[in-house]
Amino acid sequence: YFSGANRNKRSITADLSKPDAQAMVRTLAAKCDVVIENYKVGGLAKYGLDWASLSKTHPALVYCSITGFGQTGPWATRPGYDAIIQGIGGLMSVTGERDDLPGGGPQKVGVAVADLMTGLYATIAILAALAHRDRTGEGQHIDMALLDTQVAMMANVGMNWLASGVVPQRIGNANPNIVPYQTFATADGHLILAVGNDAQFHRMCEVAGCPELATDPRYATNPARVEHRDTLVPLLATRFRQRTLTDWIDALEAAGVPCGPINTLDRTFAEPQAVARGLKVRMPHPTAGAVDLIASPIRLSATPVAYRRAPPLLGEHTDEVLRDVLGLDPARVAALRATGAI
């Protein structure tokens, strides 16, 4: 977790129960454009580090609070955890197989998507607030909640409910509107198939050695395939088990049928495209020698991403920041350390 979130950051430590530490952080905040915090609602007020306190002396500050349920509402004081938010926010209700199938039931997503997406939405909000600050000189408080983000993430599925009143159901790896658009087991792995139109279905049937399915009235068109998926999918599943994953990928790609392997992460990072795009980066580390990290997906033509610092050790840069940012001399830093403020 720590290595995944803290590249290019400097780490300082501060015991906020100590008045000297509170004053130090307030002074740091006064020199910053943005403060981001994820304490419980009101948790920083007792230290004088909440929005109301900091904005009095720094009206241009952009202050972003991230909590489970937001700064308002009856649940504002509840702690928020990604898995709980995935449940409350509806994501688990549409993730997983149907209840009547083996392994059926609600599932959480394999990574903490509510946490991650809230961070991304927070970034967008901060950039918008900075643009406003640049025009007006005014900072503002941003109230980000995991629940709000999770509901927004439901996107077209959420809109389906709002528009129709029909509660969306779990359909596993299938697509409610396109068939076949799902995973299939092969002789030695799993394949994801995305047949987006009838022409692709015809070509897939040729590759699979069952061209008769492409002209069968039950399967010739996508609406017909959706209606008859319960008979078509088992027929295809039997075919896909007869050949290896590589055989299927090569044959289907040659025929212009969209598909891909269900990779484990070792295979993901070994894929030629992942290697060519440099999705793994190696950086020097003060204690590990070197660490492998996941590359940034952002590709900027004029200002490319720079990999400046490996994830820091806890408190690695305390002295450096206090010296370079706050201008404290070694004696003052030593005094703060002696009191336990840092």
Solvent accessible surface area in square Angstrom, and as a share of the most:
residue,aa,sasa,rsa
1,Y,240,0.91
2,F,99,0.41
3,S,59,0.38
4,G,77,0.74
5,A,62,0.48
6,N,27,0.14
7,R,53,0.19
8,N,39,0.20
9,K,102,0.43
10,R,99,0.36
11,S,16,0.10
12,I,53,0.27
13,T,44,0.26
14,A,38,0.29
15,D,57,0.30
16,L,29,0.14
17,S,75,0.48
18,K,68,0.29
19,P,97,0.61
20,D,52,0.27
21,A,0,0.00
22,Q,28,0.12
23,A,45,0.35
24,M,10,0.04
25,V,39,0.22
26,R,88,0.32
27,T,62,0.36
28,L,24,0.12
29,A,7,0.05
30,A,59,0.46
31,K,119,0.50
32,C,52,0.31
33,D,78,0.41
34,V,39,0.22
35,V,30,0.17
36,I,102,0.52
37,E,24,0.11
38,N,116,0.59
39,Y,100,0.38
40,K,136,0.57
41,V,49,0.28
42,G,53,0.51
43,G,21,0.20
44,L,13,0.06
45,A,52,0.40
46,K,154,0.65
47,Y,41,0.16
48,G,18,0.17
49,L,7,0.04
50,D,30,0.16
51,W,65,0.23
52,A,57,0.44
53,S,39,0.25
54,L,12,0.06
55,S,22,0.14
56,K,165,0.70
57,T,122,0.71
58,H,31,0.14
59,P,92,0.58
60,A,26,0.20
61,L,0,0.00
62,V,0,0.00
63,Y,3,0.01
64,C,0,0.00
65,S,2,0.01
66,I,32,0.16
67,T,15,0.09
68,G,6,0.06
69,F,17,0.07
70,G,5,0.05
71,Q,47,0.21
72,T,106,0.62
73,G,50,0.48
74,P,134,0.84
75,W,92,0.32
76,A,11,0.09
77,T,103,0.60
78,R,115,0.42
79,P,72,0.45
80,G,27,0.26
81,Y,133,0.51
82,D,18,0.09
83,A,47,0.37
84,I,87,0.44
85,I,0,0.00
86,Q,1,0.00
87,G,38,0.37
88,I,73,0.37
89,G,8,0.08
90,G,21,0.20
91,L,25,0.12
92,M,46,0.20
93,S,53,0.34
94,V,36,0.21
95,T,36,0.21
96,G,15,0.14
97,E,60,0.27
98,R,98,0.36
99,D,110,0.57
100,D,107,0.55
101,L,67,0.33
102,P,127,0.80
103,G,64,0.62
104,G,29,0.28
105,G,10,0.09
106,P,75,0.47
107,Q,90,0.40
108,K,108,0.46
109,V,43,0.25
110,G,73,0.71
111,V,92,0.53
112,A,31,0.24
113,V,26,0.15
114,A,0,0.00
115,D,65,0.34
116,L,104,0.52
117,M,62,0.27
118,T,1,0.00
119,G,32,0.30
120,L,107,0.53
121,Y,81,0.31
122,A,4,0.03
123,T,69,0.40
124,I,111,0.57
125,A,26,0.20
126,I,17,0.09
127,L,109,0.54
128,A,62,0.48
129,A,3,0.02
130,L,35,0.18
131,A,43,0.34
132,H,55,0.24
133,R,46,0.17
134,D,102,0.53
135,R,181,0.66
136,T,73,0.42
137,G,40,0.39
138,E,97,0.44
139,G,13,0.13
140,Q,69,0.31
141,H,64,0.29
142,I,17,0.08
143,D,63,0.32
144,M,25,0.11
145,A,1,0.01
146,L,13,0.07
147,L,36,0.18
148,D,88,0.46
149,T,4,0.02
150,Q,0,0.00
151,V,86,0.50
152,A,54,0.42
153,M,45,0.20
154,M,22,0.10
155,A,61,0.48
156,N,102,0.52
157,V,43,0.25
158,G,21,0.21
159,M,114,0.51
160,N,82,0.42
161,W,116,0.41
162,L,129,0.64
163,A,87,0.68
164,S,70,0.45
165,G,46,0.44
166,V,103,0.59
167,V,89,0.51
168,P,38,0.24
169,Q,129,0.57
170,R,33,0.12
171,I,60,0.31
172,G,25,0.24
173,N,91,0.47
174,A,28,0.22
175,N,35,0.18
176,P,79,0.49
177,N,105,0.54
178,I,47,0.24
179,V,1,0.00
180,P,0,0.00
181,Y,78,0.30
182,Q,24,0.11
183,T,35,0.20
184,F,8,0.03
185,A,33,0.25
186,T,12,0.07
187,A,62,0.48
188,D,90,0.46
189,G,19,0.18
190,H,97,0.43
191,L,0,0.00
192,I,57,0.29
193,L,0,0.00
194,A,24,0.19
195,V,0,0.00
196,G,46,0.44
197,N,70,0.36
198,D,52,0.27
199,A,57,0.44
200,Q,28,0.13
201,F,0,0.00
202,H,76,0.34
203,R,93,0.34
204,M,0,0.00
205,C,0,0.00
206,E,113,0.51
207,V,31,0.18
208,A,8,0.06
209,G,43,0.41
210,C,1,0.01
211,P,62,0.39
212,E,100,0.45
213,L,17,0.08
214,A,5,0.04
215,T,100,0.58
216,D,30,0.16
217,P,115,0.72
218,R,106,0.39
219,Y,1,0.00
220,A,27,0.21
221,T,63,0.37
222,N,35,0.18
223,P,100,0.63
224,A,17,0.13
225,R,0,0.00
226,V,44,0.26
227,E,135,0.61
228,H,57,0.26
229,R,47,0.17
230,D,107,0.55
231,T,69,0.40
232,L,0,0.00
233,V,29,0.17
234,P,72,0.45
235,L,81,0.41
236,L,0,0.00
237,A,17,0.13
238,T,75,0.44
239,R,80,0.29
240,F,0,0.00
241,R,138,0.50
242,Q,120,0.53
243,R,83,0.30
244,T,51,0.30
245,L,15,0.08
246,T,88,0.51
247,D,66,0.34
248,W,2,0.01
249,I,22,0.11
250,D,86,0.45
251,A,27,0.21
252,L,0,0.00
253,E,104,0.47
254,A,94,0.73
255,A,28,0.22
256,G,41,0.40
257,V,2,0.01
258,P,56,0.35
259,C,28,0.17
260,G,13,0.12
261,P,45,0.29
262,I,83,0.42
263,N,46,0.23
264,T,86,0.50
265,L,130,0.64
266,D,105,0.54
267,R,124,0.45
268,T,48,0.28
269,F,63,0.26
270,A,70,0.54
271,E,60,0.27
272,P,105,0.66
273,Q,124,0.55
274,A,8,0.06
275,V,98,0.56
276,A,85,0.66
277,R,112,0.41
278,G,33,0.32
279,L,61,0.31
280,K,119,0.50
281,V,27,0.15
282,R,166,0.60
283,M,10,0.04
284,P,105,0.66
285,H,33,0.15
286,P,80,0.50
287,T,101,0.59
288,A,63,0.49
289,G,52,0.50
290,A,37,0.29
291,V,31,0.18
292,D,67,0.35
293,L,13,0.06
294,I,121,0.62
295,A,10,0.08
296,S,18,0.12
297,P,115,0.72
298,I,99,0.50
299,R,118,0.43
300,L,92,0.46
301,S,123,0.79
302,A,89,0.69
303,T,95,0.56
304,P,94,0.59
305,V,53,0.30
306,A,47,0.36
307,Y,78,0.30
308,R,160,0.58
309,R,81,0.30
310,A,12,0.09
311,P,3,0.02
312,P,6,0.04
313,L,67,0.33
314,L,144,0.72
315,G,20,0.19
316,E,76,0.34
317,H,15,0.07
318,T,2,0.01
319,D,66,0.34
320,E,46,0.21
321,V,13,0.07
322,L,0,0.00
323,R,135,0.49
324,D,87,0.45
325,V,49,0.28
326,L,26,0.13
327,G,61,0.59
328,L,43,0.22
329,D,81,0.42
330,P,112,0.71
331,A,75,0.58
332,R,102,0.37
333,V,12,0.07
334,A,59,0.45
335,A,43,0.33
336,L,3,0.01
337,R,114,0.41
338,A,92,0.71
339,T,76,0.44
340,G,32,0.30
341,A,0,0.00
342,I,22,0.11
